């Protein structure tokens, strides 16, 4: 018999991975020891070995589950044929990358002038070869999706710091509207992530606000299955695990945030109820109707609230709840400088009532909503101001860094001067 730690170590996996496999029904422990500790059998060990073999072949977890539970060889053959089709697509993408590299190698006039290859040199080579910022971004996206390990190895070869590598990979992993924040610079989001590292929370909120919203949810089981999207460093993850008593699958695209969340969960003693996963909120990797509750504080605007309402609904069980926060107008007579700032920063921002109307149009029922306490904003902006002081020394001379720092200062000043113009609304909805 194996404990979860021993089995994970044997197969070179993390404990969180086995918890995730248990949650999706791919590998459930044969029994539980005293104290509800998972206990895995020899058969479980064999099943996990097959799972690992199929994963190395690049087969999706959904297909693996179908193959392992198949009663006919034809089901396995179908899954393998599907994987072959995917490999053909990936080979096409790799050939495009190959053409880029081959083209550069054929440019002796470019390569001959560079004895040392680093990020600046690589960007200069691509630019000289006719690549735009959009071309470079697509190149990273294809590389990350087809060969993530080799992508990391390549970035390290360019002597790029680990934090910046994580930012580049996060950018490459996220196909949604976050990439449109600044279309002129592929570096913008890299810099954004780096500047906002080190905050206590990535947006306004508190334990009390999270609990207040959770208490508005109705019909949840005693130990709900929760999906948190855009968890950041765990500002809401830890309270959710503590309040609900359920399992929280906390997802994030930026690796350093996710790693910090895991450490915070350990410190809070809830690591056994938190599953960490790298996932894009616009591309949820789960079966439909898998969760009792979907939670998103401060990030739904990235893909658009209407799109979030539509897409996330598919993953809620019947009668499940969706909780999200969104910046909203608290008045229709805001000063011109406030209107101009948010017209650029969040042009789709609307009132709480408009959000509710949009949710009801998609079949949700509003269980309640409230504007988070102003103290949450004060605490958040105090923390941002501290971080901006550090970022000024590190990134103030970078054009993208300068733009983010200046934008953050303006947002901070506008809120302190006009605290009743814009707020964060917590919406609690039922499917």
C-alpha angles and dihedrals in degrees: 000000000000135000116222091256095051094046093048091049092049092057098037094248133130124251089242090059092057091046088053092048088052092050094052092044096246095120119010119181115252091231148343128248125217110304093031093280112160117250120196125203132216088261090053088052091053092048091051091050089056091046090054091048092051092046090054086055088057096247116153121249090243091056092044091056090051092048095049092049095041119126094197134050089229091071091057091047091052091052092049091049090052089052090050089055090051091050090053090055091048090049089055090054091047090051089055089053090046090054090052093051092043090050091053092047088053091056099082088169089064103038096042093064095056119071094167122048118211136145095278091048092048092050090047091052093050091047091050089050089057101263118151124207088261091052091051091049092051090049091055092045092053092045093049094048098044100038114005095170093052090045089058091046091052093049091050089051086060088057092242113162116254093245092055091046089057090050092050091049091048090052090049092048096052116075095171132099095288087088090062095062088095114005094179096066130044087194094062097088092042089057093042092057093046095050093049094049113109098040120132088229132006092226142010116296145099144207090265093053092048091050092047091055093044091052089058091061114101133200097022118148120244091260106028126194104239130192115198116195121203094008095173111187094339105274090147099019096073095046090047092053091047096045101040103039086215135112115278117203099201115198133192137156097215110079099206090055091051093048091051090049090054091053091049090051090053092049090050092048095240100105090115090063099044124080114192119211135171102230140148112233089223092055108043113190101211141094118270115268093018101133138061091202136020116198130192124166116191100341109080090090089068092074094023125267094249092052090046092052091051100043101039093050090073091064096052120096115237106286091016123144134238120203121187140156123220135178109251140179113257093189141027093217105062119156115267095250090055092049092048093049095051092041085068100031100045111359092172093058113128140161126294089247090056090052091052091048090052091049093049090050087060094051102265125134117220111233092184145304138211140179111249117244116278089233088070089061093046092051092046095049092045088056092045091051090053091050093047089057089058093041092052091067094044104038107011093106094051112094093225092042090050091052093051094045093049092046091051092050091052093048090049092050094047093052094049091048095042108025095161098056102074131022143170113254122203110214120195112193135178126213 
